[in-house]
Amino acid sequence: MSNASSNHRINYVEFVSNDIAKTKQFYSAAFGWSFEDWGPEYVSFSSASAGIDGGFRVGVVQPGSPLVVLYASDLAATEQAIVKAGGAITLPTFEFPGGRRFHFSDGAGNVLAVWSK
């Protein structure tokens, strides 16, 4: 049985990580995500905690990956949580039409962004 409303829509996002345990700790501490382990080289997260289903697999992060952008109702508090969880701000907060955002590294090689109105 197919689900026509899901056809051609983003269904899952997969990242690579050089340290699955560190990745789980970071995203749990910074954003409250929960995980399910699928062996030592894969962990998944669900839309219930992250907004979309996805996972992390062991591998080497390649430059030029698509930029995943998270939303935060409080940009400053989110930035503080990221730093406290061991992440690093790679591009300080800047304004763009419609809001503000910053980019961060999760400590496992992935760079994401967070935006707010």
KEKE-3310 file (N, C-alpha, C; in steps of 0.2 Angstrom, whole numbers, plus 5000, padded with zeros to 4 digits):
npx = (5004:5003:5007:5001:5002:5014:5023:5037:5042:5052:5058:5066:5082:5099:5114:5132:5144:5159:5159:5148:5143:5146:5139:5126:5125:5128:5117:5106:5108:5109:5097:5087:5084:5079:5086:5087:5096:5105:5114:5132:5136:5126:5113:5096:5084:5068:5054:5046:5055:5064:5058:5059:5061:5076:5094:5111:5126:5141:5155:5165:5163:5160:5165:5154:5142:5123:5115:5107:5094:5089:5074:5072:5064:5070:5084:5096:5096:5097:5109:5117:5114:5120:5134:5136:5134:5145:5146:5152:5151:5151:5148:5144:5129:5118:5109:5095:5084:5069:5073:5085:5100:5112:5127:5133:5145:5144:5153:5156:5159:5148:5140:5127:5113:5104:5089:5079:5064)
npy = (4994:5011:5028:5041:5055:5056:5055:5059:5068:5074:5062:5056:5060:5058:5058:5058:5052:5053:5048:5040:5039:5052:5060:5057:5061:5075:5080:5076:5083:5096:5098:5090:5078:5061:5044:5028:5014:5005:4994:4995:5005:5013:5025:5030:5044:5051:5059:5063:5069:5076:5082:5077:5061:5052:5048:5044:5038:5028:5036:5046:5063:5073:5088:5101:5096:5096:5109:5108:5116:5121:5126:5138:5145:5153:5160:5164:5156:5144:5144:5145:5132:5124:5127:5123:5110:5105:5109:5120:5137:5141:5150:5166:5173:5181:5192:5190:5192:5190:5184:5178:5169:5157:5146:5130:5118:5101:5094:5082:5083:5087:5101:5112:5123:5136:5145:5159:5170)
npz = (5000:4996:5001:4995:4998:5004:4994:4985:4995:5008:5019:5028:5036:5035:5043:5045:5057:5067:5079:5087:5101:5106:5098:5101:5114:5113:5105:5113:5124:5120:5112:5116:5110:5107:5106:5096:5097:5084:5083:5084:5075:5070:5074:5077:5076:5080:5073:5083:5093:5086:5075:5062:5055:5057:5056:5062:5055:5057:5050:5038:5039:5025:5017:5011:5012:5012:5020:5035:5043:5059:5069:5081:5095:5104:5101:5107:5119:5113:5107:5118:5124:5114:5115:5128:5128:5121:5108:5094:5089:5072:5063:5068:5074:5062:5052:5041:5027:5035:5047:5059:5061:5065:5063:5068:5074:5078:5085:5080:5067:5059:5052:5056:5056:5065:5066:5069:5071)
capx = (5000:5007:5005:5002:5003:5021:5027:5042:5043:5058:5055:5072:5088:5104:5120:5138:5147:5165:5158:5141:5141:5147:5134:5120:5126:5127:5110:5102:5109:5107:5090:5082:5082:5080:5088:5087:5103:5104:5121:5137:5137:5120:5108:5091:5080:5062:5051:5043:5059:5068:5054:5059:5065:5083:5099:5118:5129:5148:5158:5168:5159:5162:5163:5149:5135:5118:5115:5101:5093:5084:5071:5072:5060:5074:5090:5102:5096:5099:5116:5120:5114:5124:5140:5136:5134:5151:5147:5155:5148:5156:5146:5140:5122:5118:5102:5093:5077:5064:5075:5092:5103:5119:5129:5137:5147:5141:5159:5157:5160:5143:5138:5120:5111:5098:5086:5073:5062)
capy = (5000:5017:5034:5046:5061:5056:5054:5064:5072:5072:5057:5054:5063:5054:5061:5053:5054:5049:5046:5040:5041:5059:5063:5056:5065:5082:5081:5075:5089:5103:5099:5085:5072:5054:5040:5021:5011:4999:4992:5000:5010:5017:5027:5034:5048:5051:5065:5065:5073:5080:5086:5073:5055:5052:5044:5045:5032:5030:5038:5052:5069:5076:5095:5102:5093:5100:5112:5107:5121:5119:5132:5139:5151:5157:5159:5165:5151:5138:5145:5143:5125:5120:5127:5119:5103:5104:5111:5126:5141:5141:5157:5169:5175:5186:5194:5189:5193:5185:5182:5178:5162:5155:5139:5127:5111:5096:5091:5075:5084:5090:5108:5114:5130:5137:5151:5162:5176)
capz = (5000:4995:5004:4990:5001:5006:4988:4983:5001:5012:5023:5032:5035:5038:5044:5047:5063:5068:5086:5089:5108:5107:5094:5105:5120:5111:5102:5118:5129:5116:5109:5120:5105:5110:5101:5096:5094:5079:5083:5086:5070:5068:5079:5074:5080:5077:5072:5089:5097:5081:5070:5056:5056:5054:5060:5061:5054:5057:5043:5038:5036:5019:5016:5005:5013:5013:5027:5039:5047:5064:5071:5089:5097:5108:5097:5112:5123:5110:5106:5124:5125:5110:5118:5135:5126:5118:5101:5093:5084:5067:5060:5073:5072:5057:5050:5034:5027:5038:5053:5061:5061:5066:5061:5073:5073:5084:5088:5077:5060:5056:5053:5055:5057:5069:5064:5072:5068)
cpx = (5004:5003:5006:5004:5011:5026:5031:5043:5049:5055:5060:5078:5093:5111:5126:5141:5153:5164:5151:5139:5141:5141:5127:5120:5125:5120:5105:5102:5107:5100:5085:5080:5083:5082:5087:5093:5101:5111:5126:5139:5131:5115:5103:5088:5074:5059:5048:5048:5063:5064:5054:5063:5071:5088:5106:5121:5137:5151:5162:5164:5163:5160:5158:5143:5130:5117:5108:5100:5087:5080:5071:5068:5064:5081:5096:5102:5098:5106:5120:5120:5119:5131:5141:5137:5140:5151:5151:5152:5153:5154:5142:5133:5122:5110:5101:5086:5072:5066:5082:5094:5110:5121:5133:5139:5145:5147:5161:5158:5154:5142:5131:5119:5105:5096:5080:5071:5064)
cpy = (5006:5023:5040:5053:5062:5056:5060:5069:5070:5068:5055:5058:5059:5057:5056:5056:5050:5047:5046:5041:5048:5063:5062:5060:5072:5083:5080:5081:5095:5104:5094:5079:5066:5049:5032:5018:5005:4996:4997:5006:5014:5018:5031:5039:5049:5058:5068:5070:5078:5084:5082:5066:5055:5048:5047:5038:5033:5031:5044:5058:5072:5084:5096:5099:5098:5103:5111:5113:5120:5126:5132:5145:5156:5156:5159:5159:5144:5138:5143:5136:5121:5121:5123:5112:5100:5105:5118:5130:5142:5148:5160:5172:5181:5187:5192:5191:5188:5183:5182:5171:5162:5148:5137:5120:5107:5093:5084:5076:5087:5097:5109:5121:5130:5144:5153:5168:5182)
cpz = (5000:4999:4999:4992:5003:4999:4986:4989:5005:5018:5029:5031:5038:5038:5045:5053:5064:5075:5088:5096:5109:5104:5098:5111:5118:5109:5108:5123:5126:5114:5112:5115:5109:5104:5102:5093:5089:5078:5085:5081:5067:5074:5075:5079:5077:5077:5079:5093:5092:5076:5063:5058:5053:5058:5058:5060:5055:5050:5044:5035:5030:5019:5010:5006:5013:5020:5030:5043:5052:5066:5078:5090:5101:5105:5102:5116:5120:5108:5112:5126:5121:5113:5124:5133:5122:5111:5100:5088:5079:5063:5065:5070:5067:5055:5043:5033:5030:5045:5055:5061:5063:5064:5067:5071:5079:5087:5085:5069:5057:5057:5051:5057:5061:5067:5069:5069:5072)
residu = (MET:SER:ASN:ALA:SER:SER:ASN:HIS:ARG:ILE:ASN:TYR:VAL:GLU:PHE:VAL:SER:ASN:ASP:ILE:ALA:LYS:THR:LYS:GLN:PHE:TYR:SER:ALA:ALA:PHE:GLY:TRP:SER:PHE:GLU:ASP:TRP:GLY:PRO:GLU:TYR:VAL:SER:PHE:SER:SER:ALA:SER:ALA:GLY:ILE:ASP:GLY:GLY:PHE:ARG:VAL:GLY:VAL:VAL:GLN:PRO:GLY:SER:PRO:LEU:VAL:VAL:LEU:TYR:ALA:SER:ASP:LEU:ALA:ALA:THR:GLU:GLN:ALA:ILE:VAL:LYS:ALA:GLY:GLY:ALA:ILE:THR:LEU:PRO:THR:PHE:GLU:PHE:PRO:GLY:GLY:ARG:ARG:PHE:HIS:PHE:SER:ASP:GLY:ALA:GLY:ASN:VAL:LEU:ALA:VAL:TRP:SER:LYS)
# end
